[in-house]
Amino acid sequence: MKKQILTVLTLVLAAVLLASCAAAPSGQAGPLIPAENGFAYNRTNEAEQIPTVQEEPVIPVRDEDYGKIIENEFLKTETEPVSTFSADVDTASYAYFRKLVNQGYDLEGFLRYFGPSLRTEEMINYFTYDYRMPESGELFGVSPMISACPWNPDVALMRLGFKTEEKVKSEGNNFVFLIDVSGSMNSDDKLPLLKTAFEYLTDRLTEKDVVSVVTYSGKEEVVLTACEGTQKERILGAVRGLKASGATNGEAGLRKAYEIARANFITGGNNRIILASDGDLNVGISSEEELKSFVTEQREHGVYLSVLGFGTGNYKDAKMETLADNGNGVYYYIDGLYEAEKVFCTDLVSTLYTVAEDVKLQLTFDPEYVSEYRLVGYENRLLNAEDFEDDTKDAGEIGAGRCVTVCYELKLTEKAKQAAEDTKDWMALSVRYKEPGEKESKLNTYAIGKDAYTETPDADFRFAASVVELSMLLHGSEYLGEDRGLEGILEQTNGISLKENDTDKRQFADLLRKLIAQSKA
C-alpha cells in the first residue's frame, strides 16, 4: 500500500514539474507581471527587471496624480470679446511626453493614460523661437502672426510670440536646493539622476553665487549652508553622499529651506529654492490647497520656488505644478541626462533670473473681424477680465531670455477675409506686469490687424503649429479634424527648415517618428 501511495505522489510531482517547464520556457522564469509605465517583468527574477514592451497596452500599476485637461471652447466675440490669462513658461509636460515615448508608449497608450493631462502650453513653450527682441520700455518683443490653420480649414491660426531680454544684470544666485531623499526617490531616474545633474551646475557657478542643500524624508536636515559657488568639490560631496529612505515630510523641509534662503538673501540677485522631488508628499501639509496656501504666504519675502520633477510610478504632477505656480517659480521635469544638462547648465543660472512678476495677457477681439475664438492651452491659467487690472491677483513670472508662445484658433468674418486694404485693428493685445519687488503694475498695449496675416507663415509658426497639433492629438481633441494623424504632423515638421544647432526641434521630429513606429507595431 505504501509503495502504491509513493508511486502516485511521484507521478503527481512529475506532472507539476512538467507543467512548470511548459509555462516557463528558457530565459523566462515565470509569467509576465504588469509593472508601471506599460512594461512587464518576471516576478521571479526581480533582481534584473529588464523591461519588455508589451504588444498590448498594459494598465500602468501606478499612483500618479494627473488632472485631465478640459479644453477651452470657442467663444462668441459678440458676447465675450475679452480673453484674459496668466503667462506661463513651464516645460514639464513636454519632457514627460519625451520620457513616455522613449519608454515605448504608443498613441493608444497616450490617449488612454497620459495624453489628456499634458498641458499644451508646456509643450509649445519648451522650445525657443526667433521672436523680436523687446525695445525700450517693453517687457516683451511681440511677434504676432495669423495664417491658415493646418488642422482645420474653416479657421485661422494666430500665434503670438513673446520674448524677453537675453541678459540682465544680477548680483548673483542664492540657491537653496530642497531635495527629497524619501524612500520613493530610490530609483535610477530620481536621486541618482539628480546627483549627476549637479555636475553640470557646479561648472557654471561663480564667487557671486551661494549654494545651500536641505534634505527631507521623515525629517529635514541641513546638509550645506551658503557655500560659495567656486567650492565645487564641497558642493558635489554634499550631494553625492545623499541616500533615499523613509517617509516624505515636505512641510518641514520647505520651512527650513525658506528660512535659509531668507538668511542668505542677495539684494538684486536670484534668490530661489529649487525643490527636487517626485512630489509624493505624505507627511505634514500634503494637499494641493495646503501647499498653495503655504508657498503663497512665503513668496512675499522675495524668494522664488522652482520645481524639478523626477521619476514615474508615483509621480504627483498636480502637486508639483501647484508648488511652482504659487511659489512664483518654474516647473521642469527631468527625464534624463539631456534635460538635466539643459536645466542645470543653462536655465538655473541664466533664464531663471526673474525680469517680471504677475505677467498677465489680455486680448480684446473686434466682432467685425473675428466672430469666434478659442485659446489653445492655458486652461488652468485663465483669469477673469477684471483680474487683469487687479494688482493683487497673482499671475506668472517670466525670466531673462524666455520665449512665451500663445495660439488662438480664429473664425474670421467675411469682412476680415475680403478687406485687403482695411487698416482697422482686428484686436487689441494688452500686457500687464510688475518689475521684481514692485507692487504696482506696468502696461504695454499692441494693435493687431490685417498686417499680421500671411499666406506664407515662417518656420517658427509652422513648427509651433506642429507641436500644438500633436498636443491636441494626444488629448483626443474634438477640435482636430478626423483625417489628422501623426504622419501628417511629421510631414509638416519635415517641411520646415531647421537650424543645424536646433537640437530640441530636431529631436521633436525624431520623437514623432518613434511614436509612429510604436503605434504601428
SEKE-900820 format. One record per residue (C-alpha): x, y, z. Coordinates in steps of 0.1 Angstrom, whole numbers, plus 5000, padded with zeros to 4 digits. Each point is the difference from the previous one (the first is absolute). Layout:
! SEKE-900820
     u     v     w
     X     Y     Z
...
END
This chain:
! SEKE-900820
     u     v     w
  5000  5000  5000
  5028  5025  5010
  5017  4991  4967
  4969  5009  4980
  4996  5033  5018
  5036  5009  4994
  4996  4992  4963
  4969  5022  4997
  5018  5029  5018
  5030  4996  4977
  4977  5002  4969
  4982  5031  5013
  5034  5018  5007
  5012  4991  4965
  4968  5015  4985
  5005  5032  5020
  5036  5004  4989
  4991  4994  4963
  4972  5026  5002
  5025  5025  5015
  5025  4994  4972
  4973  5005  4974
  4989  5033  5016
  5036  5014  5003
  5021  4995  4969
  5037  5006  5000
  5009  5035  5010
  4967  5007  5016
  4997  4991  5037
  4963  5006  5003
  4969  5018  4986
  5002  5037  4990
  4987  5022  5028
  4987  5035  4991
  5022  5027  5013
  5000  5038  4999
  5001  5019  4967
  4987  4971  4979
  5030  4977  5004
  5001  4965  5013
  5025  4979  5019
  5005  4966  5015
  4989  5000  5036
  5024  4971  5008
  5030  5019  4985
  4995  5035  5015
  5037  5005  5005
  5004  5007  4963
  4966  5015  4992
  5009  5004  4963
  4969  5017  4985
  4982  4985  4970
  4975  5021  4982
  4966  4983  4998
  4984  4995  4966
  4967  5011  5016
  4999  5030  5023
  5001  4990  5037
  4982  5022  5025
  5028  5016  5020
  5002  4989  5036
  5007  5035  5014
  4988  5026  5024
  5005  5031  4979
  4980  5032  5004
  4991  5016  4967
  4970  5022  4994
  4982  4997  4967
  5000  5031  4979
  4966  5013  4989
  5007  5018  4967
  4990  5037  4995
  4970  5004  4978
  4993  5024  4972
  4985  5032  5014
  4978  5025  4981
  5016  5034  4998
  4966  5017  5000
  4994  4989  5036
  5035  4993  5013
  5025  5022  4982
  5027  4999  5027
  5024  4972  5006
  5022  5002  5032
  5026  4976  5013
  5034  4998  5018
  5033  4995  4982
  5017  4967  5005
  5035  4986  4992
  4998  4966  5016
  5013  4971  4978
  4993  4969  5021
  4974  4985  4976
  5023  4998  4970
  5028  4983  5019
  4975  4975  5015
  4987  4993  4965
  5035  4993  4988
  5007  4976  5028
  4968  4980  4993
  5008  4998  4963
  5035  4987  5008
  4984  4975  5024
  4980  4985  4971
  4966  5015  5003
  4979  5002  4968
  4972  5024  4991
  4973  4978  5015
  5019  4999  5033
  5002  5038  5001
  4963  5004  4992
  4991  4975  5028
  5023  5011  5028
  5020  5032  4996
  4992  5021  4969
  4969  5017  5015
  5022  5014  5029
  5028  5014  4979
  4998  5038  5000
  5003  5015  4965
  5017  5032  5011
  5028  4979  5017
  5005  4981  4967
  5003  5031  4978
  5020  5021  5025
  5027  4973  5003
  5015  5014  4968
  5017  5033  4992
  4990  5021  4970
  5014  5030  4981
  4976  5026  5012
  5006  5037  5000
  5021  5013  5030
  4984  5026  5023
  5006  5037  4994
  5004  5027  5026
  4970  5000  5024
  4988  4965  4990
  5000  4968  5020
  4996  4979  4969
  5009  5003  4964
  4966  4989  4985
  4997  4980  4967
  4964  4994  4989
  4993  4979  4969
  4967  4987  4986
  4997  4974  4972
  4981  4970  4989
  4994  4973  5027
  5016  4966  4990
  4974  4979  5018
  4968  5020  4992
  4995  5018  4966
  4970  5018  5015
  5020  5021  5024
  5032  5020  5001
  5028  4994  5025
  5016  5030  5018
  5033  4996  5017
  5012  5027  5025
  5037  4998  5007
  5015  5018  5030
  5037  5003  5009
  5018  5016  5029
  5035  5014  5001
  5028  4974  4998
  5023  5016  5026
  4993  5019  5032
  5022  5012  5028
  5000  4977  5030
  5018  5002  5033
  5002  4962  5001
  4980  4969  5009
  4989  4989  5034
  4989  4964  4994
  4985  4978  5027
  4996  4965  4986
  4972  4982  5019
  5005  4964  4991
  4975  4972  5007
  5020  4970  5014
  4970  4979  5010
  4997  4964  4990
  4980  5007  4969
  5031  5018  4985
  5021  4968  5000
  5001  4993  4963
  5024  5008  4972
  4978  5027  4985
  4996  5019  5032
  5027  5006  5026
  5029  4985  4981
  4991  5021  4969
  4999  5031  5022
  5035  4993  5013
  5013  4998  4965
  4982  5033  4990
  5019  5019  5027
  5032  4995  4979
  4985  5023  4974
  4990  5027  5025
  5033  5003  5018
  5019  5008  4968
  4979  5031  4996
  5001  5014  5035
  5022  5030  5010
  5012  5017  5031
  4969  5021  5000
  4978  4969  5005
  4992  4981  5032
  4985  4965  5002
  4982  4984  5029
  4986  4965  5001
  4971  4989  5022
  4986  4964  4999
  4968  4986  5013
  4985  4966  5006
  4986  4991  5034
  5017  5032  5012
  5020  5029  4984
  5038  5003  5001
  5023  5029  4991
  5028  4984  4979
  5017  5032  4988
  4995  5037  5008
  5010  5030  4978
  5030  4983  4983
  5017  5023  4975
  4995  4989  4964
  5037  4995  4994
  5002  4972  5026
  4990  4974  4974
  5012  4969  5018
  4984  5009  5033
  4966  5005  4982
  5003  4968  4981
  5011  4981  5031
  4970  5011  5019
  4977  4987  4973
  5018  4968  4992
  4996  4988  5036
  4962  5002  4999
  4980  4967  5004
  4963  4994  4996
  4979  4985  5028
  4969  5008  5022
  4968  5019  4997
  4995  5034  4983
  4996  5029  5024
  5001  5029  4974
  4986  5026  5024
  5031  4999  5023
  5023  5002  4971
  4982  5029  4984
  5000  5020  5032
  5038  4995  5006
  5008  5008  4963
  4981  5033  5002
  5018  5008  5032
  5034  4994  4985
  4991  5019  4968
  4989  5031  5020
  5032  4998  5022
  5022  5002  4969
  4979  5023  4979
  5019  5018  4972
  4986  5035  4992
  4997  5003  4963
  5007  4963  4996
  4982  4968  4991
  4987  4986  5033
  4985  4967  4993
  4990  4967  5017
  5003  4971  4975
  4979  4970  5011
  5010  4967  4986
  4975  4972  5006
  4975  4976  4985
  4973  5020  5018
  4990  4972  5023
  4994  5021  5032
  4983  4978  5026
  5009  5016  5033
  4991  5035  5012
  4983  5023  4975
  4993  4979  4970
  4968  5011  4982
  5001  5024  4971
  4981  5026  5019
  5022  4998  5030
  5031  5002  4979
  4986  5030  4980
  4992  5019  5032
  5035  4994  5015
  5021  5010  4970
  4978  5029  4992
  5007  5014  5035
  5037  4994  4997
  5005  5016  4966
  4994  5035  5015
  5036  4999  5013
  5014  5002  4964
  5011  4963  4999
  4988  4981  4970
  4993  4962  4999
  5007  4980  4969
  4994  4963  4997
  5019  4971  4983
  4979  4969  4996
  5016  4965  4998
  4989  4965  4993
  4968  4981  4993
  4978  4975  5018
  4988  5022  5029
  5005  5034  4984
  4979  5029  5013
  4998  5024  4971
  4971  5021  5014
  5019  5007  5033
  5032  5009  4982
  4982  5025  4977
  4982  5015  5030
  5032  5006  5018
  5018  5016  4971
  4970  5021  4989
  4993  5014  5034
  5036  5003  5010
  5007  5024  4971
  5022  4974  4983
  5004  4978  4970
  4991  4963  4998
  5024  4976  4982
  4999  4962  4995
  5034  4983  4999
  4996  4970  4978
  5037  4992  4994
  5035  5014  4996
  4991  5021  4970
  4974  5020  5020
  5022  5000  5031
  5028  5017  4981
  4976  5025  4983
  4984  5010  5034
  5030  4999  5023
  5025  5014  4975
  4979  5028  4985
  4967  5007  5015
  5008  5001  5037
  5029  5025  4996
  4985  5022  4973
  4964  4998  4989
  4987  4995  5035
  5009  5036  5009
  4966  5016  5003
  4995  5031  4979
  4962  5004  5006
  4974  4988  5025
  4963  4995  4997
  5000  5001  4962
  4965  5000  4985
  4989  5000  4964
  4966  5013  4987
  4986  5001  4965
  4969  5020  4990
  4986  4988  4967
  4979  5021  4976
  4969  4981  4989
  5001  5017  4966
  5031  4979  4992
  5000  4971  5024
  4967  4982  5006
  5014  4973  5023
  5033  4991  5016
  5015  4971  5020
  5031  5003  5022
  5020  4968  4995
  5015  4989  5033
  5004  5021  5032
  4968  4984  5014
  5012  5002  5036
  5014  5036  4995
  4967  5017  4991
  4991  5032  5018
  4968  5020  5002
  5001  5032  4980
  4999  5022  5031
  5031  4981  5014
  5021  5017  4973
  5001  5034  5018
  5000  4985  5035
  5036  5002  5012
  4993  4977  5029
  4992  4972  4976
  5029  4975  4996
  5012  4990  4965
  5031  4986  4984
  5036  5010  5004
  5023  5003  4970
  5038  4997  4999
  5027  5014  4978
  5003  4987  4964
  4966  4983  5002
  4976  4993  4971
  4963  4998  5006
  4978  4987  4972
  4962  5003  4999
  4977  4986  4973
  4964  5008  4992
  4976  4985  4975
  4981  5028  4984
  4967  5000  4980
  5005  5030  4978
  4970  5019  4986
  4995  5006  4963
  5011  5036  5005
  5033  4989  5014
  5006  4976  4971
  4991  5025  4972
  5013  5033  5014
  5034  4999  4983
  5008  5036  5007
  4981  5004  5033
  5023  5015  5026
  4976  4997  5029
  5012  4979  5030
  4985  4965  5004
  5009  4998  5036
  5019  5017  5028
  5027  4983  5020
  5009  5012  5035
  5029  4988  5022
  5000  5009  5037
  5030  4992  5023
  5019  5011  5030
  5037  5005  5003
  5015  4977  5026
  4992  5011  5035
  4975  5027  4989
  4964  5003  5010
  4986  5019  4971
  4998  4986  4965
  5010  5015  4967
  4981  4997  4967
  5010  4995  4964
  4974  5000  4972
  5001  4988  4964
  4976  5001  4970
  4997  4969  4978
  4983  5001  4966
  5002  4990  4964
  5037  5006  4998
  5005  4970  5023
  4984  4977  4975
  5022  4981  4975
  4996  4972  4975
  5036  4989  5006
  5006  4996  5037
  5036  4997  5012
  5017  4970  5014
  4993  5009  5036
  4963  5002  4993
  4999  4966  4982
  5020  4983  5027
  4979  5014  5028
  4969  4988  4981
  5014  4965  4998
  5006  4999  5038
  4965  5013  5006
  4984  4975  4977
  5019  4971  5016
  4988  5011  5034
  4965  5001  4987
  5003  4966  4986
  5013  4986  5033
  4970  5015  5017
  4976  4985  4975
  4989  5035  4993
  4965  5005  4985
  5014  5030  4981
  5024  4979  4979
  4988  4989  4966
  4993  4962  4997
  5026  4996  4972
  5028  5014  5021
  5026  4977  5015
  5037  4995  5010
  5011  4996  4964
  4985  5033  4989
  5017  5018  5029
  5034  4984  4991
  4996  5010  4964
  4993  5036  5010
  5030  5000  5023
  5023  4985  4974
  4991  5028  4977
  5015  5026  5024
  5036  5011  4995
  5015  4995  5035
  5033  5015  5010
  5029  4975  5004
  5005  5010  5037
  4963  4998  5009
  5002  4966  5017
  4967  5003  5018
  4980  5004  4969
  5018  4973  4981
  4994  4977  5030
  4963  5008  4997
  4999  4985  4965
  5019  4970  5012
  4975  4994  5028
  4972  5002  4975
  5016  4973  4979
  5005  4978  5030
  4964  5005  5012
  4987  4992  4965
  5021  4968  4999
  4988  4989  5034
  4964  5007  4991
  5002  4978  4969
  5017  4971  5018
END
